[in-house]
């Protein structure tokens, strides 16, 4: 008993000693951070035309934010990522939960009325429909209603100094200083997400410098407080990424059993009239618009055979340039249609798939790669290359092709 007591006292003493040491380590790291700002960031910012006054004002009172993810303090090694679940490798239907879809739609209709003139002007200038701009605005920041809590200089300073992608965030920090120098937002208005994405459209600073636009004519690109600038910036971004004026983003369809889900993907496009000839039809029962029938379209089955299917256009992949997620682009297009046309839910229901760890999906991907399949990288995310690779493996082994990772596959594909 006495031995247990002595061990407990020793552990408590070691813990007490560790606390000052930890505080001392952090204090030393903070000092290194400010040396790094002055010796590394300031020369780069000065070369880009940033004044010393702008630089000093930006970092006044800024300290490291130790609560951000993916930090690697000096002298330490990156930690092994924990297993996690997300919509992209869980159940896709969760991305379209009732509250998110209905909220983005109802507020989006209010914004469509309130900003009708600005939306129309941006559509005339860029070719991007107002409903698509609204869909992105709603998804990114709830039309400016979602709080953007972080000081962008604190976030990008911390991640540039000690994160797993330090070089990338260092470049973004220098771009942020250029934005401050140009006076697009007043002091301390430059708020960001935990990853450093800025304002209502959630642009990284480098994207701001390329695509932010002045929608209200005041000479600034204020994506934090100006709805008009936000609308103009989103429209400009999509136009500059290749939005094709006059084309839709896509259509929900039925895919006959004879049409394999392995035909999915932007590298397997064909004229929409050819998809139509294979038996693919719009769920609405209406024909495809004649101009669309003559143009190229692509099969999209984000849950394989376990959910809605779509024929999408090149504009769908422009939406993916905003956020590299099939579900994101689908959400934006869907909400935009609901705002403008009063569309309802997708006709097909999302199946009860998912429940896999990202590490499980990555293990499946590595096994499929070893078999010669191109899964698009073993990242644990079931993108179209992974989905169709699963379908091809299923077909080759005499199974019905569902084209989506499922728990029952682990015994064959997780090694």
C-alpha positions, -999 to +999 in steps of 0.1 A: +000+000+000+028+024+009+045+016-024+014+025-043+012+058-023+049+066-031+043+059-068+013+082-068+032+110-051+060+105-077+036+108-106+020+139-092+054+155-087+065+146-122+033+161-136+038+193-116+073+196-129+061+190-165+037+219-164+063+246-160+085+228-186+056+228-211+049+265-204+086+272-209+086+253-242+057+272-255+072+305-245+103+296-263+083+286-294+065+319-292+098+337-293+109+316-323+076+325-340+082+362-338+118+358-350+104+338-379+079+366-387+106+392-387+133+373-405+113+352-430+079+367-435+088+404-434+114+403-463+090+383-485+061+407-477+083+438-483+092+423-517+055+422-525+050+459-517+038+455-481+047+484-458+062+480-424+032+497-409+008+472-424+030+443-413+033+456-377-004+463-375-013+429-388+007+410-362+000+433-332-010+411-303-009+380-325+003+348-308+004+312-318-030+293-317-021+260-302-056+247-306-054+245-344-052+210-360-021+195-378+005+215-359+041+204-357+060+225-331+097+229-337+116+198-325+086+174-327+073+149-353+038+149-369+013+128-350-004+098-366-038+110-377-067+095-357-093+075-375-123+096-384-157+095-402-170+121-426-197+123-452-172+117-480-164+083-467-195+076-447-231+078-457-234+104-486-270+111-477-260+128-444-245+156-465-281+164-476-297+165-441-330+182-438-319+212-419-290+220-442-310+217-474-341+235-461-322+263-444-300+270-474-331+270-496-354+292-475-327+319-468-315+316-503-349+326-516-348+357-494-314+366-507-326+360-543-352+387-538-331+411-518-301+410-542-320+404-575-304+433-593-268+424-582-274+387-591-287+396-625-258+420-632-232+393-622-250+367-644-249+391-673-212+397-668-200+362-660-227+338-674-230+322-640-267+319-629-277+337-597-290+305-582-256+288-585-239+318-568-265+316-540-260+279-536-223+284-530-228+314-507-253+295-486-230+265-483-199+284-475-212+309-449-249+306-446-252+338-466-229+356-442-249+345-412-224+320-399-198+334-376-162+335-390-144+335-357-106+334-363-081+362-368-067+353-402-032+365-393-032+343-362-043+312-381-020+316-411+009+327-390+005+296-368+001+272-397+029+288-417+052+285-388+044+250-376+020+229-395+022+198-417+018+221-448+040+250-436+052+261-471+016+264-484+004+284-455+035+306-455+026+316-491-010+322-481+002+344-452+022+366-475-008+369-498-029+379-468-005+407-461-009+419-497-047+420-492-042+441-460-018+465-478-045+471-505-070+481-479-098+457-489-110+454-453-106+476-422-082+467-394-092+434-376-121+427-400-100+400-418-116+369-402-110+334-414-119+298-408-095+276-388-079+268-422-074+304-432-103+307-457-115+343-458-149+359-455-183+349-468-171+330-499-143+314-480-115+323-504-079+314-494-058+346-497-042+335-530-076+330-545-087+364-532-059+380-551-070+363-583-108+363-581-122+387-556-143+414-572-158+448-564-196+443-567-207+476-551-183+500-568-166+513-537-131+504-549-126+475-524-132+438-526-147+434-492-159+398-490-163+401-452-191+427-450-203+434-486-229+411-500-225+426-534-187+420-534-193+384-522-218+377-551-195+393-576-165+374-563-182+340-565-194+346-600-160+358-611-143+327-596-166+303-614-164+322-647-126+322-645-126+285-639-145+278-671-183+280-664-201+275-697-229+300-700-262+286-711-255+250-698-270+235-667-250+217-640-268+184-643-300+163-641-311+135-618-317+104-639-326+067-637-299+043-648-312+009-661-295-022-646-280-029-680-259+003-678-229-003-656-221+021-628-185+016-639-192+041-667-190+070-642-165+098-645-155+129-664-131+109-685-159+087-698-182+114-713-204+111-743-232+131-759-262+132-736-283+119-765-261+088-765-267+083-727-304+087-736-302+060-762-288+036-736-320+040-716-309+068-692-338+092-686-346+122-664-366+113-633-389+142-640-401+124-672-392+155-692-368+152-721-333+166-719-332+201-734-322+198-770-291+220-767-279+197-738-287+165-758-261+176-785-235+183-758-213+161-737-224+148-703-210+125-677-225+098-654-223+106-617-233+081-591-220+095-558-233+065-538-230+039-566-262+020-569-271+030-534-285+065-542-295+090-568-278+091-602-271+121-624-260+131-658-238+162-652-222+187-675-187+204-675-202+230-652-205+204-624-167+201-625-163+239-623-183+237-590-158+210-579-130+235-585-145+255-557-144+225-534-131+191-546-161+171-535-188+155-556-212+160-527-204+197-523-210+204-560-242+183-560-254+202-529-248+236-545-266+227-577-295+211-559-300+240-535-298+264-565-325+245-583-347+245-552-342+283-548-351+292-584-374+264-595-390+252-563-375+217-569-381+190-543-358+163-529-340+139-551-364+112-564-341+083-555-333+078-518-298+075-504-291+039-492-279+029-458-242+027-468-212+040-450-201+033-415-165+027-426-134+044-412-114+063-437-085+039-430-108+010-441-115+027-474-078+035-478-069-002-472-094-012-499-079+013-523-044-001-517-056-036-524-074-025-556-042-006-567-022-038-562-047-055-586-040-028-612-069-005-607-066+033-608-084+044-576-071+080-578-049+076-547-053+057-514-067+087-495-097+070-479-121+090-499-144+071-524-142+094-554-154+083-588-122+064-596-125+044-564-162+038-569-159+025-605-128+004-595-149-013-569-176-019-595-150-034-619-137-056-592-172-067-584-180-075-620-147-094-625-155-115-595-190-123-605-207-099-580-234-074-589-217-040-594-227-015-567-197+008-571-194+019-535-173+007-505-193-015-481-186-032-448-190-066-464-161-060-487-136-057-459-130-094-458-119-095-494-103-060-499-087-051-465-054-069-461 
